[in-house]
């Protein structure tokens, strides 16, 4: 659901097909009948943008089903391993009370110095919190936060502990999370799903019954999704909704279960782990912000540390990260260089930056590994590029971004004159991924080292060469500066040149190139006193400056100069139901199923032999504590995977009253990254658009919101460049744009096409842009297969060939017929196969949590050319 796995992830799709050969059921829920649908036991058509209504219907069906209510497994899992029993603040009001919004909604105005954050509104989430008892003495205060400049930080972390949350294990209290979600989804009936999603009631029920039959003590079900879930104004909430469903079914933390995000290429997972994203630093820690209580290091720790989860170790993660950035210059006396670290001012995501660029507030851009001239309201994006003073494009070929100034549609048709464009464009030819050493991080969080297959031709350079040499030039440029603002850059450590006499770090493929293994060492971490003493895992991290680690989640992937665990290629022996722990290395700690303590019951025994994964072995003899030399009680978590739990904490161990981090959790609280050790059905903090998933319509929709007529779309989603002519939007039900359109990708082309439209064999397989339309719409419009068609939105008009099929078509939604169309978005004006830019049709609207655009559900018109 949210993925056409067979065509977009064909290598990974072999595993669902192998499972099917073994008797598994494969279900595909998608607006189009695709190659994935063709291999599925059941295909269910769904209107683009209605996924939460469908998933919410499954939630309602599950919690009211006889099967779920009579099997003791579900109640045992849900009561003990989720926050179903937790009592929510009495001030909380649901969308059912407030006609489509949650309590705490307020009007929102971003600071004037960064007006492109785009939010339509914002929530104060104080009313979503747990109802708690009195807080322990020693609560955090400004005095305590400022009391000490240096480590250790345990006093601060311990002071952040809240009072105990109230719970009702019978799940009868009307304010418990379970009763709130039960009421929240009560109107998501099969009949409502059919009306909102266009999905036949009978097929919906077949999906619900299949999930129930294949979930429980002996069986598990998995969901796989891709960007068809993320690219919405509520994409994060779709994924949250699926996680909620899977928790109810006991399908989290167990083999064959979970919610898997299918990554389109190797850079995606890596760009969030070791981020190129603006809002986070390494290991998913929030970036220091000028808009949050982050003024000092201890302010940041007080705001960002969750004391009663593994994130209670945040000071160790952060200090080790700062040591990686600033090295010996980072000391306890200067807060480990925290003041030097850049602070964000708001939303600096892709669209926000381009909206600022379009207004002339961004002067220059280095564009590496992307092709924005063909993306996200392309007409507006190219307008933004024309406002720059300078633009650096580093890519394999002359992409549309490199050539927009003389080949863009608006230049060709005379709307824009080349002489009026002030931007100076520089092009750097780039190597391909197989032309240098490095690592991939894939869908399952696995790092795999790769060695170069061939040297790059001509003057091509790697991305690492580019940034390495840029950094060295900047270091040189600022070397003699005495300005306070430049001290951080002067103190940045940058030691990635090869060591000619070192057998491990001594070679590089190209002149001026880095040692890739030095970068991996920096990411993994080491003792600051001896860089050759690599850290064995994030349990070794300290908050006193004695360890350096760029990304705590990767700590342990490179444990010694000769032990690059990401380069391992040893599968499990045949017949062993293992996790292939010696093939590459998966973060965190090389575990392959996160929260796998939940694969065992309260007593540490597997839920069933069939689903045995990790379990408690009470007979295991532990060695003495290496720090104290004292004996450790018998017992250890063992299994096929690396246990995601404190290894020697018994299932019946109680939380320590004054404990922080894992000491604050009992032996039966498996979700160790959550503050209460439980999976969240109700999300009290962390999401900006609500504690429970709610069906909202896309920003552009042909129908009114049937569930909440007074709240059409998410009240807090983002709209950039509001009121600007380059981001015109369609009002609900506008007859000029009656059709739902979604964009998708093809197996034969790759992303914006910069890596595939230049290859003759791929261009021959998919030679031109097309629009997929149903036979009913084609008949209405007098369109025949292969006719030229004009597709329009308020942003742009493009042309494409018609592909008239039965794979997409009309649905009954809200009592009326709604036509769907679909278009692949791989084309532009460069390469061997060219075509119009499909993303010219899209708009600058997006999700409030992650600022991703809504490219999977908007509206258009279609006419025969």
C-alpha positions, 0 to 999 in steps of 0.5 A: 500500500503506497508502493508499486513494489514490483516495478519500483523495487523489483529486486526486493520484490523477489522476497514477497514472491518467495513468500507467496510460493510458501503460501503467503497472501499478497494484497495490493491496495493502489489506485492503479492495477500494476505489475504488483497488482498482477502478482497479488492475491487481491488488488483493491482500488483506492482513491489517491489521498484517502489512505487514512480512511482505509487504514482507519477503517481497518482499525475500527474493524479490528478492535470490534471484531470477534477474533481480536476480542476473543484471542488473549494474545491481542489483549496481552500484547496491547495492554502491556506493550502499547500505551492503550491503558494510559490515561490522557489529560482531561483537557484533551478534545478529539476531532469528534468533539471539535468537528475535525480538529484537536484541542490546542489549535491556534493561528500561526505566524512565523517570525518575519525573518523567515516567512516561508515556513508555510504553516497554515496553523499550529497546535499547542499539544499540552492537552495531548499529554498523559495524566500524571501523578506528582513529579519527583523532587528536583524538577528541572529549573533554569537554575539547575540547567545553568548550574554546571557547564560541564559533564556529567549530565546525569543530574540534569537528565534525572531532573527531567523525569516526569511523574508516573502516568496513570493507567487502567489495565482493564481498558475501560476508563473513557480517558485511556488511549484505547477508548479514545482511539476506539471512539475516534475511529468509530465512524470509519465503517466499511460503508464510510470507507467505500464512500470516501476511498471508492474501495468496494466494501466487500474487498475492504472486508476481505483485507480486514479478515485476511489481516486478522487471520494472519496476525496473532501468536503464531502468525504475523503480517507486514506492510510495505510502503513507499513515497505514495504514502509520504508525498501528502499533506498528511504523509507522516500520519498515514505511516503513523496510522499503519503503525497503530494498526500493526500495534493493535495486531501485535505486528511490531517487533516480531519477525515477518511483521512491521512497517517497511519503508521501501527506499528508492535508492541507496542515498535516501536512508543514508541522507537521514542517518548521516543527514543532508536534511536541514532539521536534524544532525547525525543519528536523528537528533534535532538540529539546534534551533534559534526558535527553540529553547536551545540557547546553551548546551544544557538548554538543548539537553533539557529540551531534547532529552527523554530521560526515561528511554534510551534517549536518556543518553542524549548528552553522550550522543551530543557531546561525542558528536560535537567532539567529532565536529570540533575535536580538541577545541571542544572542551567542557569549559566551552560547552564542547563548542556548542555555541559554534554550531549552526542554528536553524531559523525555521523551515529550511527544507527544499520548498521553503528554500526555493520559495525564498529563492523565488523572492530573491532572498537566497543568493547562491546554490550548490546543487548536487545529486538532484535535478530541481528544474524538473521537480515540485512545481517546476515552473516556479522552481525554475523561476527561483533558479533564475533569481540566483546570483550563482548556481553550481551543478554537479552531476553526471550529465548536463541536466535540466537544472544546468541548462534551464537558463537557455533550454527551459520551456519558458525560454524556448517559448519567449516568455523569458529572455536569456539576456535577462537572467543574471545567474552565473552557472557552473557545471562540475562533471561527476562520477557515478556511484560505482566509480569510488569506494563508500557505503550504501544504506538500504531499506532495512537500515543495512550498511554495505561497503562497496569498492569501485568498479571502474575509474571515472573518465576525464575530469569527473570528480566524486562528491567526496572530492568536491566537498573535501576540497571545498572544506579545505579551501574554506578552512584556509580562507578563514584561517586568519580571521579573528571574528567571533562568528568564524571561530567555529569554522576555524575549529572544525576538524577535517582530517580525511586526506590519505596517510601515505604510510598507513596500510589502511588509510594510505590510498585514494583513487583520485588526486585530492580524494579522501580516504573513505575509511577515515570518514567511516572511522569518524562516523563510527567513533573512537577514543579521542586520546587514540584514533586507532581505538575504535568504539565497539558500540554506542554503549561506549559513548561518554559525555565528558569528551573522551569519545568522538562519534559523528553518528551514534546509531552507526557506532559499532559498524567499524570496530577496528582499522581492520574490522570494517563490519559493513564489508562482511558478506557471510550469509547464514547457513541453509536452514538456519532461521536467522537474521544474516548478522554477518552480512553487512551491518545494520543500525542500531547495534547490528539488529535486524528487527527493531524492538524485538523484545516484543517478539517474546511474552511478558515472561521472556518466552517466544509467543510461539515456536513458529515466531521464535526470534529473541528470548530470555535464557535464565540459565545463561552464566554471565561474566563478572561486571568488567567495571566493578568485578562483581558477579552478575545474576544468571540470565541473558536475552539470546536469539537469532537477532541482536536483542534490542534490550538490555542484555541481562535485564530479566523480564521481571526486573522492575524499573529503578525509581531514580533511574534514567535511560534504560534503568527507568524501564522494566524488563517488560517494556520493549519499546526502549526508544519511547519515554514509557517503553511502550508502542504509541497508539496515541502520540502525545508528543512528536507530531505537529498535526495530531495525536491520532491519524485523521482523514483529511482531504488533499489540499486539492480535492474534487470532493468535500471531506465526508468525515469532517465537512467543516475541516476539509484538509489538515489545519496545520499543513504547509502552503508556501508562496501563498497568494503568489502567481507561481503557486496558484491552487484549486479550490475544492470541487472546481469543475475546471479541474475535475480529475484526480491525478497521481504521479509515479515511476517506471522500472526503466527510468530513474528519478528525474531521468538524469541517469537513464534518459541518456542511455539508448537501451533504456530510452528505447524501452520507454521512449516518451512521456505518456498519461495513463487514462481509463477507457471511460474518460477516454470515451467521454473526451474522444481520446484514442490510444496514442493521441496527444493529450493536454494536461493542465493545472493552474500552475502549468500545461503539458502534453503527453501521449495517451495510454488508454487502459483498464488499469486506472479509471473511474471510482464512486466517491461521495456519491459521484463518479471520479476519474483518476489519471496517472503520469510518470515523472521521468522526463525533461528536455535533456537526454536521448528521450525527452518530454514535458516536465510532469512536475510542472503540474504540481504545487508547493503544498506539503506535510507539516512534520517533514515538509514533503510535497503533495505529489501523489494526490492533486487535480487536473484537467485532461483534453484531447490536443 
